[in-house]
Amino acid sequence: MAVGDGLGAEIALNRALAAGEPREAIAAYYGQAELQQGELAEARKWLGDGEFDEGSVGHGYHMLARLEMAQDNLPAAGRAFDRALQVKGRDPEIWVDIGRMRYRGGEQAEAIEASERALGLGPDNAAALQFRGQLIRDSEGNLAALPFFERALETNPDDVGLLGDYAATLGELGEANEMLAAARRMIELDPANRRALYLQAVLAARGGQFSLSRQLLGRSGYVDGEVPGAMQLSAVLDLESGNFASAAQMLERLSVMQPDNRHVQDLLPRALALGRNDRELIYRFGEAAKRSSASPYLRSLVARSYERLGEYERAAAFTDAVSKPRASNPIAKEASVTLDVARVHGDETGPDVLQLVRAALSARQNAEARESASRFLAKFPGSADALSLAGDTRLGTSDADKALDLYRRAAHIRRPWPLTLRMAAASQAKGDQAASLRLLLAHFFGDPGNAEAARLLATNAAQSGDWPAAAIFADRAIKAGAINDPFLMMIQAEFALQENDPKMAVEAAREAYALLPANPLTTRMLAHVYRETGADPRLAEALVRKAARLV
């Protein structure tokens, strides 16, 4: 009987029951078999009364805890784990499940402790290695997590869930061939495995096979199940096939589900722009494009929409803003509601307290923001979100030392890209540019497909005059999706001049200028390239005059 074969186990247990085996002797295992088949009501019939014999009582309460977790009853799960630990306190897989329960309950720091204990009890246990790898991936990146999944597969090579984590991690590291091999192995073991189909859809999209990607994505059922990553992939496929309205609709749904998803906040205005929905784009993103934290790309999209509507003066304001630096203090996104509205709904739960803190910071009510974040942290001291939010209130009031301390504690649990940005900002506020750069580099090496990280590193290298490094990072950013960034094209143009490649320099400078023809920086760059390469001296002088007028 295969591991995880709930139906096969149920058949064997029915035979044992018919042969006279006592109910108490098989109840724990029968409940486990029903759990594996997703039959929670049936599992409760065998596990709910806690009637297990002496040899299976620890396993029985362990399975009961899993059942309670599956039904989101975490306090009952905790009580069941307490009973299981009395008998099986040195079982690493119990500690894995305890860690997962703690993580779901907002006790993320305590979940890390449980994962470390599980690995200490079972250094070769596949479940312990997998869970530790998942947590390491959250806090230290994909590269650091990969060895844990590889070690787990050495002892459990046919675990489909483990293969899924391994394949996804390889994909984020850009190891396409190895990712495909792992996904295909998942299909061999489970031909209808939805995650394997989705992973292959992602891989096909990255390879430009959009029709195949759409087919695999449809078979996965992930879009209908409203899995955010699948919804985003569906929108990208629509953009590639010219279905801009459909892409915008999907991205609109996703922006409601994940208001802080930076990729969505870039893709939605792009979909509206490509579909020529200029008025809607301005209505949705006109104010956001005015903020100091707005990306050059968003500003350029809004400018072009105004131009197509004939409102050239408004367009010029955004075109000029494109050349200005972005805010170096990337605190939590601005609130979507007023402070008065946020106060009505602020009840110390995650989304509500987040809005309250954002609204208070936006209204410069720093004391209220800090107090709300402190209450949230006191309630969930082991939560990365609570620690990060408390750090935001400190960074927003120029207490960089305390902000960095809180951010580091949050990053030990989970370090998403926005947190890395804020940690880098706190380091810069302290005057430690080297630490800021190390943070960006560490995140990039753990997540080499992060276009924004690559862009920041390219900009940093260019500012320091390291053009070879700037060109490498610019190329990685473009390959990761930043194909419409004129400043990356300008970096490539300058590097080409350094390398005495006039053809590449002219092509890159022209691309940058085509993206922002009314911007003084792209205009000056094209003039500079024409002058240095001798391609068109007369046009170079005309562009210099144009740049002067634009300034």
Buried (B, 14 or more C-beta within 10 A) or exposed (E): EEEEBBEEBBEBBEEBBEEEEEEBBBBBBBBBBBBBBEBBEBBBEBBBEEBBBEEBBBBBBBBBBBBBBEBEBBEBBBBBBEBBBEBBEEBBBBBBBBBBBBBBBBBBBBBBBBBBBBBEBBEEBBBBBBBBBBBBBBBBBBBBBBEBBEBBBEBBEBBBBBBBBBBBBBBBBBBEEBBBBBBBBBBEBBEEBBBBBBBBBBBBBBEEBBEBBBBBBBBBBBBEEEBBBBBBBBBBBBBBEEBBBBBBBBBBBBBEEBBEBBBBBBBBBBBBBBBEBBEBBBEBBBEBBEBEBBBBBBBBBBBBBBBBEEBEEBBBBBBBBBBEEBEEBBBBBEBEBEBEBBBEEBEEEBEBBBBBBBBBBBBEBBEBBBBBBBBBBEEBBBBBBBBBBBBBBBBBBEBBEBBBBBBBBBBBBBBBBBBBBBBBBBBBBBEBEEBBBEBBBBBBBBBBBBBBBBBBBBBBBBEEEBBEBBBBBBBBBBBBBBEBBBBBBBBBBBBBBBEEBBEBBBBBBBBBBEBBBBBBBBBBBBBBBBBBBEBBEEEBEBBBEBBEEBE
